[in-house]
Amino acid sequence: MDRNDEQLLRGRVYGQDHDQPGPRPGRRYAELVGGPLDGLLLDITSWTQDEIRTGAALPTELGQFGGGGRAVYAPRPGDPRRFDWDGDVP
């Protein structure tokens, strides 16, 4: 396991309760980079390659549109383990 993997395993997982531990062994995660969810991990274990290429619009109260808004993240070209913030939508 390299240093980047070790850092990834210490993070909090998007959508997981605050009292639950971080990432679970045997799962695949992408790190959310930038925007309101910066630093959280997104569990992409059951995602297809098409879903990973598409990215995600994740509900959050922390973005530009508050409650009901979504933060849009897309996989980083050449590094699908990182999803970069692409803006907020209502």
PDB file as gemmi writes it, atoms N, CA and C in Angstrom:
CRYST1    1.000    1.000    1.000  90.00  90.00  90.00 P 1                      
ATOM      1  N   MET A   1       0.853  -1.167   0.000  1.00  0.00           N  
ATOM      2  CA  MET A   1       0.000   0.000   0.000  1.00  0.00           C  
ATOM      3  C   MET A   1       0.903   1.235   0.000  1.00  0.00           C  
ATOM      4  N   ASP A   2       0.674   2.182  -0.949  1.00  0.00           N  
ATOM      5  CA  ASP A   2       1.511   3.374  -0.990  1.00  0.00           C  
ATOM      6  C   ASP A   2       0.921   4.488  -0.115  1.00  0.00           C  
ATOM      7  N   ARG A   3       1.636   5.590  -0.012  1.00  0.00           N  
ATOM      8  CA  ARG A   3       1.227   6.695   0.870  1.00  0.00           C  
ATOM      9  C   ARG A   3      -0.144   7.238   0.496  1.00  0.00           C  
ATOM     10  N   ASN A   4      -0.455   7.358  -0.801  1.00  0.00           N  
ATOM     11  CA  ASN A   4      -1.763   7.858  -1.237  1.00  0.00           C  
ATOM     12  C   ASN A   4      -2.880   6.933  -0.779  1.00  0.00           C  
ATOM     13  N   ASP A   5      -2.654   5.627  -0.849  1.00  0.00           N  
ATOM     14  CA  ASP A   5      -3.656   4.666  -0.382  1.00  0.00           C  
ATOM     15  C   ASP A   5      -3.884   4.811   1.116  1.00  0.00           C  
ATOM     16  N   GLU A   6      -2.805   5.033   1.867  1.00  0.00           N  
ATOM     17  CA  GLU A   6      -2.931   5.187   3.309  1.00  0.00           C  
ATOM     18  C   GLU A   6      -3.747   6.426   3.656  1.00  0.00           C  
ATOM     19  N   GLN A   7      -3.515   7.530   2.944  1.00  0.00           N  
ATOM     20  CA  GLN A   7      -4.275   8.751   3.187  1.00  0.00           C  
ATOM     21  C   GLN A   7      -5.752   8.534   2.846  1.00  0.00           C  
ATOM     22  N   LEU A   8      -6.017   7.844   1.769  1.00  0.00           N  
ATOM     23  CA  LEU A   8      -7.384   7.577   1.343  1.00  0.00           C  
ATOM     24  C   LEU A   8      -8.142   6.800   2.409  1.00  0.00           C  
ATOM     25  N   LEU A   9      -7.487   5.847   3.043  1.00  0.00           N  
ATOM     26  CA  LEU A   9      -8.148   5.003   4.025  1.00  0.00           C  
ATOM     27  C   LEU A   9      -8.480   5.730   5.330  1.00  0.00           C  
ATOM     28  N   ARG A  10      -7.919   6.915   5.542  1.00  0.00           N  
ATOM     29  CA  ARG A  10      -8.201   7.671   6.760  1.00  0.00           C  
ATOM     30  C   ARG A  10      -9.404   8.599   6.609  1.00  0.00           C  
ATOM     31  N   GLY A  11      -9.904   8.793   5.393  1.00  0.00           N  
ATOM     32  CA  GLY A  11     -10.943   9.777   5.148  1.00  0.00           C  
ATOM     33  C   GLY A  11     -12.338   9.355   5.576  1.00  0.00           C  
ATOM     34  N   ARG A  12     -13.254  10.320   5.540  1.00  0.00           N  
ATOM     35  CA  ARG A  12     -14.668  10.068   5.811  1.00  0.00           C  
ATOM     36  C   ARG A  12     -15.363   9.751   4.497  1.00  0.00           C  
ATOM     37  N   VAL A  13     -16.384   8.941   4.573  1.00  0.00           N  
ATOM     38  CA  VAL A  13     -17.100   8.490   3.382  1.00  0.00           C  
ATOM     39  C   VAL A  13     -18.393   9.295   3.219  1.00  0.00           C  
ATOM     40  N   TYR A  14     -18.596   9.841   2.023  1.00  0.00           N  
ATOM     41  CA  TYR A  14     -19.809  10.592   1.709  1.00  0.00           C  
ATOM     42  C   TYR A  14     -21.036   9.708   1.943  1.00  0.00           C  
ATOM     43  N   GLY A  15     -22.035  10.264   2.625  1.00  0.00           N  
ATOM     44  CA  GLY A  15     -23.280   9.553   2.851  1.00  0.00           C  
ATOM     45  C   GLY A  15     -23.270   8.596   4.031  1.00  0.00           C  
ATOM     46  N   GLN A  16     -22.130   8.436   4.658  1.00  0.00           N  
ATOM     47  CA  GLN A  16     -22.022   7.532   5.798  1.00  0.00           C  
ATOM     48  C   GLN A  16     -22.231   8.338   7.080  1.00  0.00           C  
ATOM     49  N   ASP A  17     -22.869   7.739   8.079  1.00  0.00           N  
ATOM     50  CA  ASP A  17     -23.085   8.412   9.355  1.00  0.00           C  
ATOM     51  C   ASP A  17     -21.758   8.848   9.965  1.00  0.00           C  
ATOM     52  N   HIS A  18     -21.794   9.989  10.679  1.00  0.00           N  
ATOM     53  CA  HIS A  18     -20.576  10.524  11.293  1.00  0.00           C  
ATOM     54  C   HIS A  18     -19.981   9.590  12.334  1.00  0.00           C  
ATOM     55  N   ASP A  19     -20.810   8.771  12.960  1.00  0.00           N  
ATOM     56  CA  ASP A  19     -20.294   7.891  14.013  1.00  0.00           C  
ATOM     57  C   ASP A  19     -19.764   6.566  13.469  1.00  0.00           C  
ATOM     58  N   GLN A  20     -19.907   6.343  12.165  1.00  0.00           N  
ATOM     59  CA  GLN A  20     -19.374   5.111  11.572  1.00  0.00           C  
ATOM     60  C   GLN A  20     -17.911   5.321  11.219  1.00  0.00           C  
ATOM     61  N   PRO A  21     -17.148   4.263  11.248  1.00  0.00           N  
ATOM     62  CA  PRO A  21     -15.746   4.394  10.859  1.00  0.00           C  
ATOM     63  C   PRO A  21     -15.626   4.751   9.382  1.00  0.00           C  
ATOM     64  N   GLY A  22     -14.428   5.086   8.969  1.00  0.00           N  
ATOM     65  CA  GLY A  22     -14.163   5.475   7.589  1.00  0.00           C  
ATOM     66  C   GLY A  22     -14.356   4.341   6.605  1.00  0.00           C  
ATOM     67  N   PRO A  23     -13.549   4.317   5.588  1.00  0.00           N  
ATOM     68  CA  PRO A  23     -13.686   3.324   4.527  1.00  0.00           C  
ATOM     69  C   PRO A  23     -13.595   1.893   5.044  1.00  0.00           C  
ATOM     70  N   ARG A  24     -14.293   1.009   4.352  1.00  0.00           N  
ATOM     71  CA  ARG A  24     -14.294  -0.403   4.735  1.00  0.00           C  
ATOM     72  C   ARG A  24     -13.411  -1.205   3.779  1.00  0.00           C  
ATOM     73  N   PRO A  25     -12.725  -2.188   4.299  1.00  0.00           N  
ATOM     74  CA  PRO A  25     -11.887  -3.041   3.443  1.00  0.00           C  
ATOM     75  C   PRO A  25     -12.739  -3.701   2.356  1.00  0.00           C  
ATOM     76  N   GLY A  26     -12.137  -3.895   1.200  1.00  0.00           N  
ATOM     77  CA  GLY A  26     -12.815  -4.573   0.110  1.00  0.00           C  
ATOM     78  C   GLY A  26     -13.725  -3.677  -0.713  1.00  0.00           C  
ATOM     79  N   ARG A  27     -13.788  -2.381  -0.391  1.00  0.00           N  
ATOM     80  CA  ARG A  27     -14.621  -1.437  -1.136  1.00  0.00           C  
ATOM     81  C   ARG A  27     -13.707  -0.559  -1.990  1.00  0.00           C  
ATOM     82  N   ARG A  28     -14.274   0.020  -3.058  1.00  0.00           N  
ATOM     83  CA  ARG A  28     -13.524   0.960  -3.910  1.00  0.00           C  
ATOM     84  C   ARG A  28     -14.058   2.359  -3.671  1.00  0.00           C  
ATOM     85  N   TYR A  29     -13.137   3.313  -3.546  1.00  0.00           N  
ATOM     86  CA  TYR A  29     -13.516   4.691  -3.264  1.00  0.00           C  
ATOM     87  C   TYR A  29     -12.825   5.638  -4.233  1.00  0.00           C  
ATOM     88  N   ALA A  30     -13.504   6.745  -4.507  1.00  0.00           N  
ATOM     89  CA  ALA A  30     -12.901   7.857  -5.231  1.00  0.00           C  
ATOM     90  C   ALA A  30     -12.861   9.036  -4.266  1.00  0.00           C  
ATOM     91  N   GLU A  31     -11.778   9.784  -4.285  1.00  0.00           N  
ATOM     92  CA  GLU A  31     -11.668  10.966  -3.432  1.00  0.00           C  
ATOM     93  C   GLU A  31     -12.313  12.150  -4.138  1.00  0.00           C  
ATOM     94  N   LEU A  32     -13.172  12.882  -3.428  1.00  0.00           N  
ATOM     95  CA  LEU A  32     -13.798  14.082  -3.972  1.00  0.00           C  
ATOM     96  C   LEU A  32     -12.839  15.249  -3.753  1.00  0.00           C  
ATOM     97  N   VAL A  33     -12.521  15.962  -4.850  1.00  0.00           N  
ATOM     98  CA  VAL A  33     -11.513  17.013  -4.803  1.00  0.00           C  
ATOM     99  C   VAL A  33     -12.144  18.352  -5.173  1.00  0.00           C  
ATOM    100  N   GLY A  34     -12.040  19.312  -4.276  1.00  0.00           N  
ATOM    101  CA  GLY A  34     -12.583  20.646  -4.509  1.00  0.00           C  
ATOM    102  C   GLY A  34     -14.061  20.714  -4.151  1.00  0.00           C  
ATOM    103  N   GLY A  35     -14.600  21.922  -4.185  1.00  0.00           N  
ATOM    104  CA  GLY A  35     -16.019  22.104  -3.925  1.00  0.00           C  
ATOM    105  C   GLY A  35     -16.418  21.814  -2.496  1.00  0.00           C  
ATOM    106  N   PRO A  36     -17.723  21.731  -2.254  1.00  0.00           N  
ATOM    107  CA  PRO A  36     -18.217  21.604  -0.883  1.00  0.00           C  
ATOM    108  C   PRO A  36     -17.946  20.253  -0.222  1.00  0.00           C  
ATOM    109  N   LEU A  37     -17.638  19.241  -0.996  1.00  0.00           N  
ATOM    110  CA  LEU A  37     -17.415  17.900  -0.430  1.00  0.00           C  
ATOM    111  C   LEU A  37     -15.941  17.496  -0.476  1.00  0.00           C  
ATOM    112  N   ASP A  38     -15.077  18.483  -0.643  1.00  0.00           N  
ATOM    113  CA  ASP A  38     -13.642  18.248  -0.760  1.00  0.00           C  
ATOM    114  C   ASP A  38     -13.116  17.365   0.366  1.00  0.00           C  
ATOM    115  N   GLY A  39     -12.380  16.339  -0.016  1.00  0.00           N  
ATOM    116  CA  GLY A  39     -11.740  15.457   0.956  1.00  0.00           C  
ATOM    117  C   GLY A  39     -12.563  14.243   1.354  1.00  0.00           C  
ATOM    118  N   LEU A  40     -13.858  14.238   1.030  1.00  0.00           N  
ATOM    119  CA  LEU A  40     -14.666  13.055   1.346  1.00  0.00           C  
ATOM    120  C   LEU A  40     -14.385  11.960   0.328  1.00  0.00           C  
ATOM    121  N   LEU A  41     -14.701  10.742   0.704  1.00  0.00           N  
ATOM    122  CA  LEU A  41     -14.556   9.599  -0.187  1.00  0.00           C  
ATOM    123  C   LEU A  41     -15.933   9.183  -0.673  1.00  0.00           C  
ATOM    124  N   LEU A  42     -16.020   8.785  -1.924  1.00  0.00           N  
ATOM    125  CA  LEU A  42     -17.266   8.319  -2.519  1.00  0.00           C  
ATOM    126  C   LEU A  42     -17.126   6.829  -2.814  1.00  0.00           C  
ATOM    127  N   ASP A  43     -18.027   6.036  -2.252  1.00  0.00           N  
ATOM    128  CA  ASP A  43     -17.990   4.580  -2.458  1.00  0.00           C  
ATOM    129  C   ASP A  43     -18.480   4.280  -3.877  1.00  0.00           C  
ATOM    130  N   ILE A  44     -17.587   3.789  -4.718  1.00  0.00           N  
ATOM    131  CA  ILE A  44     -17.927   3.471  -6.111  1.00  0.00           C  
ATOM    132  C   ILE A  44     -17.818   1.965  -6.376  1.00  0.00           C  
ATOM    133  N   THR A  45     -17.901   1.176  -5.328  1.00  0.00           N  
ATOM    134  CA  THR A  45     -17.721  -0.269  -5.428  1.00  0.00           C  
ATOM    135  C   THR A  45     -18.640  -0.902  -6.456  1.00  0.00           C  
ATOM    136  N   SER A  46     -19.909  -0.555  -6.435  1.00  0.00           N  
ATOM    137  CA  SER A  46     -20.877  -1.212  -7.326  1.00  0.00           C  
ATOM    138  C   SER A  46     -21.111  -0.442  -8.628  1.00  0.00           C  
ATOM    139  N   TRP A  47     -20.356   0.610  -8.870  1.00  0.00           N  
ATOM    140  CA  TRP A  47     -20.535   1.411 -10.076  1.00  0.00           C  
ATOM    141  C   TRP A  47     -19.957   0.704 -11.298  1.00  0.00           C  
ATOM    142  N   THR A  48     -20.632   0.847 -12.433  1.00  0.00           N  
ATOM    143  CA  THR A  48     -20.105   0.348 -13.705  1.00  0.00           C  
ATOM    144  C   THR A  48     -19.070   1.346 -14.226  1.00  0.00           C  
ATOM    145  N   GLN A  49     -18.296   0.939 -15.219  1.00  0.00           N  
ATOM    146  CA  GLN A  49     -17.325   1.856 -15.830  1.00  0.00           C  
ATOM    147  C   GLN A  49     -18.022   3.068 -16.441  1.00  0.00           C  
ATOM    148  N   ASP A  50     -19.196   2.868 -17.041  1.00  0.00           N  
ATOM    149  CA  ASP A  50     -19.955   3.995 -17.600  1.00  0.00           C  
ATOM    150  C   ASP A  50     -20.368   4.975 -16.508  1.00  0.00           C  
ATOM    151  N   GLU A  51     -20.811   4.464 -15.365  1.00  0.00           N  
ATOM    152  CA  GLU A  51     -21.203   5.335 -14.255  1.00  0.00           C  
ATOM    153  C   GLU A  51     -20.003   6.113 -13.727  1.00  0.00           C  
ATOM    154  N   ILE A  52     -18.858   5.473 -13.654  1.00  0.00           N  
ATOM    155  CA  ILE A  52     -17.649   6.159 -13.197  1.00  0.00           C  
ATOM    156  C   ILE A  52     -17.274   7.255 -14.189  1.00  0.00           C  
ATOM    157  N   ARG A  53     -17.321   6.962 -15.491  1.00  0.00           N  
ATOM    158  CA  ARG A  53     -16.998   7.971 -16.510  1.00  0.00           C  
ATOM    159  C   ARG A  53     -17.953   9.155 -16.469  1.00  0.00           C  
ATOM    160  N   THR A  54     -19.217   8.903 -16.098  1.00  0.00           N  
ATOM    161  CA  THR A  54     -20.230   9.958 -16.053  1.00  0.00           C  
ATOM    162  C   THR A  54     -20.044  10.875 -14.850  1.00  0.00           C  
ATOM    163  N   GLY A  55     -19.578  10.328 -13.742  1.00  0.00           N  
ATOM    164  CA  GLY A  55     -19.439  11.118 -12.525  1.00  0.00           C  
ATOM    165  C   GLY A  55     -20.738  11.137 -11.738  1.00  0.00           C  
ATOM    166  N   ALA A  56     -20.908  12.146 -10.880  1.00  0.00           N  
ATOM    167  CA  ALA A  56     -22.060  12.150  -9.985  1.00  0.00           C  
ATOM    168  C   ALA A  56     -22.481  13.563  -9.624  1.00  0.00           C  
ATOM    169  N   ALA A  57     -23.781  13.747  -9.426  1.00  0.00           N  
ATOM    170  CA  ALA A  57     -24.351  14.972  -8.854  1.00  0.00           C  
ATOM    171  C   ALA A  57     -24.836  14.582  -7.462  1.00  0.00           C  
ATOM    172  N   LEU A  58     -24.092  14.966  -6.454  1.00  0.00           N  
ATOM    173  CA  LEU A  58     -24.316  14.487  -5.085  1.00  0.00           C  
ATOM    174  C   LEU A  58     -25.085  15.506  -4.248  1.00  0.00           C  
ATOM    175  N   PRO A  59     -26.191  15.086  -3.649  1.00  0.00           N  
ATOM    176  CA  PRO A  59     -26.951  16.000  -2.791  1.00  0.00           C  
ATOM    177  C   PRO A  59     -26.088  16.516  -1.636  1.00  0.00           C  
ATOM    178  N   THR A  60     -26.181  17.832  -1.405  1.00  0.00           N  
ATOM    179  CA  THR A  60     -25.461  18.437  -0.289  1.00  0.00           C  
ATOM    180  C   THR A  60     -26.133  19.737   0.114  1.00  0.00           C  
ATOM    181  N   GLU A  61     -26.065  20.038   1.386  1.00  0.00           N  
ATOM    182  CA  GLU A  61     -26.566  21.315   1.892  1.00  0.00           C  
ATOM    183  C   GLU A  61     -25.452  22.347   1.939  1.00  0.00           C  
ATOM    184  N   LEU A  62     -24.241  21.942   1.596  1.00  0.00           N  
ATOM    185  CA  LEU A  62     -23.074  22.805   1.718  1.00  0.00           C  
ATOM    186  C   LEU A  62     -22.771  23.608   0.466  1.00  0.00           C  
ATOM    187  N   GLY A  63     -23.422  23.317  -0.651  1.00  0.00           N  
ATOM    188  CA  GLY A  63     -23.118  23.974  -1.914  1.00  0.00           C  
ATOM    189  C   GLY A  63     -23.813  25.317  -2.076  1.00  0.00           C  
ATOM    190  N   GLN A  64     -23.658  25.881  -3.241  1.00  0.00           N  
ATOM    191  CA  GLN A  64     -24.190  27.191  -3.599  1.00  0.00           C  
ATOM    192  C   GLN A  64     -25.710  27.279  -3.431  1.00  0.00           C  
ATOM    193  N   PHE A  65     -26.423  26.183  -3.629  1.00  0.00           N  
ATOM    194  CA  PHE A  65     -27.880  26.201  -3.607  1.00  0.00           C  
ATOM    195  C   PHE A  65     -28.478  25.696  -2.299  1.00  0.00           C  
ATOM    196  N   GLY A  66     -27.635  25.439  -1.303  1.00  0.00           N  
ATOM    197  CA  GLY A  66     -28.127  25.006   0.003  1.00  0.00           C  
ATOM    198  C   GLY A  66     -28.867  23.683  -0.072  1.00  0.00           C  
ATOM    199  N   GLY A  67     -29.812  23.486   0.863  1.00  0.00           N  
ATOM    200  CA  GLY A  67     -30.592  22.249   0.904  1.00  0.00           C  
ATOM    201  C   GLY A  67     -31.287  21.986  -0.424  1.00  0.00           C  
ATOM    202  N   GLY A  68     -31.184  20.785  -0.903  1.00  0.00           N  
ATOM    203  CA  GLY A  68     -31.776  20.421  -2.180  1.00  0.00           C  
ATOM    204  C   GLY A  68     -30.820  20.588  -3.354  1.00  0.00           C  
ATOM    205  N   GLY A  69     -29.694  21.272  -3.132  1.00  0.00           N  
ATOM    206  CA  GLY A  69     -28.711  21.437  -4.199  1.00  0.00           C  
ATOM    207  C   GLY A  69     -27.827  20.211  -4.341  1.00  0.00           C  
ATOM    208  N   ARG A  70     -27.097  20.191  -5.425  1.00  0.00           N  
ATOM    209  CA  ARG A  70     -26.180  19.077  -5.704  1.00  0.00           C  
ATOM    210  C   ARG A  70     -24.819  19.616  -6.118  1.00  0.00           C  
ATOM    211  N   ALA A  71     -23.786  18.917  -5.699  1.00  0.00           N  
ATOM    212  CA  ALA A  71     -22.422  19.207  -6.117  1.00  0.00           C  
ATOM    213  C   ALA A  71     -22.057  18.195  -7.200  1.00  0.00           C  
ATOM    214  N   VAL A  72     -21.604  18.696  -8.335  1.00  0.00           N  
ATOM    215  CA  VAL A  72     -21.291  17.833  -9.479  1.00  0.00           C  
ATOM    216  C   VAL A  72     -19.801  17.512  -9.480  1.00  0.00           C  
ATOM    217  N   TYR A  73     -19.494  16.223  -9.546  1.00  0.00           N  
ATOM    218  CA  TYR A  73     -18.112  15.746  -9.577  1.00  0.00           C  
ATOM    219  C   TYR A  73     -17.910  14.827 -10.778  1.00  0.00           C  
ATOM    220  N   ALA A  74     -16.757  14.991 -11.435  1.00  0.00           N  
ATOM    221  CA  ALA A  74     -16.415  14.161 -12.593  1.00  0.00           C  
ATOM    222  C   ALA A  74     -15.051  13.525 -12.371  1.00  0.00           C  
ATOM    223  N   PRO A  75     -14.849  12.315 -12.892  1.00  0.00           N  
ATOM    224  CA  PRO A  75     -13.550  11.662 -12.689  1.00  0.00           C  
ATOM    225  C   PRO A  75     -12.434  12.463 -13.349  1.00  0.00           C  
ATOM    226  N   ARG A  76     -11.316  12.518 -12.681  1.00  0.00           N  
ATOM    227  CA  ARG A  76     -10.151  13.218 -13.205  1.00  0.00           C  
ATOM    228  C   ARG A  76      -9.574  12.408 -14.374  1.00  0.00           C  
ATOM    229  N   PRO A  77      -9.338  13.034 -15.510  1.00  0.00           N  
ATOM    230  CA  PRO A  77      -8.744  12.309 -16.638  1.00  0.00           C  
ATOM    231  C   PRO A  77      -7.426  11.659 -16.230  1.00  0.00           C  
ATOM    232  N   GLY A  78      -7.324  10.378 -16.483  1.00  0.00           N  
ATOM    233  CA  GLY A  78      -6.113   9.642 -16.156  1.00  0.00           C  
ATOM    234  C   GLY A  78      -6.017   9.196 -14.709  1.00  0.00           C  
ATOM    235  N   ASP A  79      -6.969   9.597 -13.861  1.00  0.00           N  
ATOM    236  CA  ASP A  79      -6.925   9.219 -12.452  1.00  0.00           C  
ATOM    237  C   ASP A  79      -8.353   9.050 -11.921  1.00  0.00           C  
ATOM    238  N   PRO A  80      -9.034   7.951 -12.275  1.00  0.00           N  
ATOM    239  CA  PRO A  80     -10.430   7.762 -11.870  1.00  0.00           C  
ATOM    240  C   PRO A  80     -10.617   7.569 -10.360  1.00  0.00           C  
ATOM    241  N   ARG A  81      -9.516   7.553  -9.607  1.00  0.00           N  
ATOM    242  CA  ARG A  81      -9.633   7.482  -8.140  1.00  0.00           C  
ATOM    243  C   ARG A  81      -9.861   8.860  -7.540  1.00  0.00           C  
ATOM    244  N   ARG A  82      -9.876   9.889  -8.372  1.00  0.00           N  
ATOM    245  CA  ARG A  82     -10.136  11.255  -7.929  1.00  0.00           C  
ATOM    246  C   ARG A  82     -11.261  11.828  -8.790  1.00  0.00           C  
ATOM    247  N   PHE A  83     -12.282  12.364  -8.136  1.00  0.00           N  
ATOM    248  CA  PHE A  83     -13.381  13.036  -8.827  1.00  0.00           C  
ATOM    249  C   PHE A  83     -13.260  14.530  -8.523  1.00  0.00           C  
ATOM    250  N   ASP A  84     -13.111  15.343  -9.574  1.00  0.00           N  
ATOM    251  CA  ASP A  84     -12.961  16.777  -9.412  1.00  0.00           C  
ATOM    252  C   ASP A  84     -14.312  17.487  -9.446  1.00  0.00           C  
ATOM    253  N   TRP A  85     -14.435  18.512  -8.619  1.00  0.00           N  
ATOM    254  CA  TRP A  85     -15.660  19.308  -8.554  1.00  0.00           C  
ATOM    255  C   TRP A  85     -15.847  20.073  -9.849  1.00  0.00           C  
ATOM    256  N   ASP A  86     -17.086  20.058 -10.359  1.00  0.00           N  
ATOM    257  CA  ASP A  86     -17.381  20.720 -11.632  1.00  0.00           C  
ATOM    258  C   ASP A  86     -18.463  21.780 -11.452  1.00  0.00           C  
ATOM    259  N   GLY A  87     -18.828  22.098 -10.218  1.00  0.00           N  
ATOM    260  CA  GLY A  87     -19.820  23.128  -9.941  1.00  0.00           C  
ATOM    261  C   GLY A  87     -21.012  22.589  -9.164  1.00  0.00           C  
ATOM    262  N   ASP A  88     -21.930  23.496  -8.848  1.00  0.00           N  
ATOM    263  CA  ASP A  88     -23.143  23.139  -8.113  1.00  0.00           C  
ATOM    264  C   ASP A  88     -24.356  23.362  -9.006  1.00  0.00           C  
ATOM    265  N   VAL A  89     -25.383  22.573  -8.792  1.00  0.00           N  
ATOM    266  CA  VAL A  89     -26.648  22.717  -9.516  1.00  0.00           C  
ATOM    267  C   VAL A  89     -27.792  22.667  -8.511  1.00  0.00           C  
ATOM    268  N   PRO A  90     -28.923  23.327  -8.870  1.00  0.00           N  
ATOM    269  CA  PRO A  90     -30.080  23.293  -7.943  1.00  0.00           C  
ATOM    270  C   PRO A  90     -30.679  21.912  -7.825  1.00  0.00           C  
TER     271      PRO A  90                                                      
END                                                                             
